[in-house]
Amino acid sequence: YQRRVREAVVSTQSTGKRLNAPKKWMLDKLSGKLAPRPSAGPHKLRESMPLIVVLRNKLKYSLTYNETKKVTMSRAIKVDGKVRTDMCFPIGFQDVITIDKTGEHFRMLFDVKGRFLIHRIKKDEAAYKLCRVKSLSTAAKGIPVLVTHDGRTIRYPAPSVKVHDTIKLEIETGKILDYVKFEPGNVAYITGGQNCGRIGIITHKEKHPGSFDIVHVKDSVGHSFATRLNNVFPIGKGKPAWISLPRGKGVRLSIAEERDRKLAAKAKEM
């Protein structure tokens, strides 16, 4: 009984052991024993990063816990257009971070190795975000609603919007500006699995009743790969994407290709 009580107390704490933190956070082992735990919010625990890790470890706007607390409590940080003072607020895929005092805007993405990437964007791009449709239902009085991957409930969507499609959401008003159908020929971002962070064109989908549907994707250099349907996030109609892409454009290099690129860069320096 005492062991169960102790485990319950530990599970409600705002920190956890650093070695147990998600590897995609890229926290080093030697700068502390503990790691912050994301608060309850719009993203799942293992699919998000606390705001303190973004400000302190990634953007280097603060050096310590207390400095980060002063930054957030000064109401200088906005996430998706709303001021967030909770240091452990979860930041997930496609979330837009705005710092008005410096005029900077960032979007949370993945790199080709599946790690969280803070991607700097321009002001006009920070006005919207892409949301994947997780479910469609009918609310009270027959009002149609959809639920997105970041926990938003949007009423009266277009009748042609279906599950697995992507909507372009205006952050200030919460209105749907446009949408992308989940269909072959559209560009997509992979958000989970072994291919997390890769970007390519959807080629076709395999249906497996009773199991996971598989989607085949081809990247810009012709490499083909397959992943589960739930990992595919459409980001544009046809080849052009609606968001700016990180360096490398979502193309994963082999170990030999990475080595050759590093050797070529060293040869240029010399």
N, C-alpha and C positions, 0 to 999 in steps of 0.2 A: 504493500500500500504506500509506504513512504517513497519507494522508488517511482511509482506512478505519479505521485504528487510532485516530486522533484522534476520529472520529465515534463509535466504540465506547466510548471513555473518557467522552465528553460524555453519551452516552445512559445511563450508569450513575451520573451525578452526581445529588445530591439537590436540585439547583436547575436552573432553566431561565430563559430570557429572559422578563421580565415581559410584554412585548407579545405573546408567544406563549401566555400562560396563557389558559384558557377565559374568555370574556367574562362568563359567568354568575357568576364569582367577584367581579366588580365591584372589581378592584384598580385604584388610581390609577396614573398613569404616572410621577409625579414623585417618589415616595417611595423609589425604588430602581431598580436596573437588573435585578435578578434576582427570581425568584418561587420559592417552595418547590414541590418535586415530590412528589405523594402517594406513599407507600410502596406496595409490593405488598400487596394486602388484598382484602377482600370485594367492592369495587366497582371498576369500570373507571376508568382514568386520567382520562378526560375527563368522567366522570359522577360525580365525587366532588370533595371539597374537603379539603385537609389540615387537621388539627386546629389547627395554628398560625394559619392564616388565620381560623378560627372564633374563637379566643381573643383574638388580637391585633387583627385588622382589623374583626371584626364585633361581638364582645361587649365589647371594650376592657378585658379583664382584665389585659393586659400591654401594654407599649409597644415592647419590643425583642425580638430573638431570644433573648437570654440570659434575660430575664425570663420568657418563655414556657417556656423549658427548665426553669427552676426550678419553675414552676407544675406542669408535667407530671411532673417527677421527684419532686415531693412527694406523688404518687399521689392528687391531689385530683380528677382528672377521670375519669369513667366513661363509656364508650360502650357502650350496650346491656347495662348491668349489669356490665361488666368494666373494671377499671382499665387505662388506656392511658397508657404513659409515652413512647411514640413521638410526637414532635411532628408528624410527617408522616403519621400514621395517617389513611387516607381515610374521610371522613364522607360518606355518600350518602343518597339519598332514604329517608325513614322512620326513619333512625337516631335514637336517643334519647340525648342528652347529659345527664348528671347531675353536679351539683356539690354534694356532701353538705354542705360547710362553709357554703354560702350557702342551701342548701335549694332550689336552682333546678333546673328541668328544661326541656329544649328538644327540639324535634323538627325535623329537617331536612325542609323542604318546598320548593316552587317558588312564586314569585309569578306573576302573570298574564303577565308579560313573559319568563318562562322563566329567571329568575335565582334562585340559591339564596337561601332565606329561613330564618332561624333563628327558629322559632315557639315562644314560651314556652307551656308546658303545666303542668297541675296534677299532683300526685304520683300520684293514682290512675290518670291517663291514661298516666303514664310507666311503668306496670307492664307494658304490652303494646305491640306494634308490628304493623303489617300487612306481610305479605310476599307477593309475587306468585310463583306457581308457574311456573318456567321449564321444567322437564322432569320426567317420571316414568319410573322404570326399576325393574329388579329386581336387587338386590344378591346377594351370596353366600348360598347356602342358600335362595334363593327369597324373600328378604325384600323387600317393596315399599318403595321410598324415593322421596321427591320432593326436588328442588333448587329453592331460592328465589332471588330476584333478588339477595340479599345473601350468596350463597355457602353457605347452610346446607343440610345434608343431614338430612332428618327421616325416621325409619323409621315404618312402619305408619301411613300417613295413612288417612283415611276413603276407602273405595272410590269414593265419588261425587266426590272432588276430582280435577279435571282440569287440564291445562295452561291457563294464562291466568286461572285462578281466583285468588282472594286468600284467604290464611289469616290468622287473628288469633292471634298467637303470644305466649304468656306469657314474658317475658324471663327471669325468674328460673329457671324450670324447663325452658324450651324446648319446652313442650307446646302443642298446637294447641287453642285455646279454642273457635273457631268458624271458619266459612269462608263466602265469598261466591262464588256462581257467576258466571261471565262470561256474562251474558244480558241482553236488553233489559229496561229498567225499573229497573236498578240504577244507583246513582250511581258515577261514575268520575272519577279524577284523570288528567290528561294529563301524561305525564312526558317527552315528547320531541317533536321537530318544531316547526313554526311555531306550534302551539297549546299549547305546553308551559306548564303552570301553570293551564290552564283546568279548570273542574269542571262536569260536567253529567250528564244522564241518557242512558244508552245507548239509542238508538232502534232501530237495526238494523245488521246486518253484511252486507257484500257480499263474496262469494268471487270471487277472481280466480286461477284455476289458472295456475301458472307465474309469478305476480307476487305483489304484496303485497295481502293482504286489507284492505279498508277498512271502518272503523267510523264510523257517523254518531252524533253526540252533540248534545244540545240543552241549553243552560244554563238557569239559573233565570229569566232574563228573556226567553227565547224565541228566542235566537240559535242557529242550527244551524251546525255545522261538521263536517268529516270529517278523519280522521287514520288512520295505519296501525294495524293490530291490536296490534303490539308496543308502541305508545305508550300504550295504554289500561290503567289500573290501577284496578280496582274497589275502592271504599273503603266500601261499605255496601249493605245490602239495602233496596231501594226508595229513597226520597228521603233519609232521615236517614243521615248519615255516621257511621262509628265513631270518627273522630278529630275534634278541634276544628279548624275551618278558619281560615285567616288572614283578615285584614280584606279585605272585598270579596267573600268567598265564591267566589272563582274566576271572577268575571265580568269579562271584558275590555271596557273602554270604548273607544269610537272616539276619534280625536284631538279631534273637536269636543266630545264629551261630557267628556273630560278638561279641555279648556279652560273649558267652562261651569262645571264643578265648582270649578276653581281660582278663577275670577272670583267665584263665589258665596261662596267662603270668604274672599276678600279683602274683599268687600263687608260681610260680617259683622264682620270685624275693625275696619273703619272705622266 
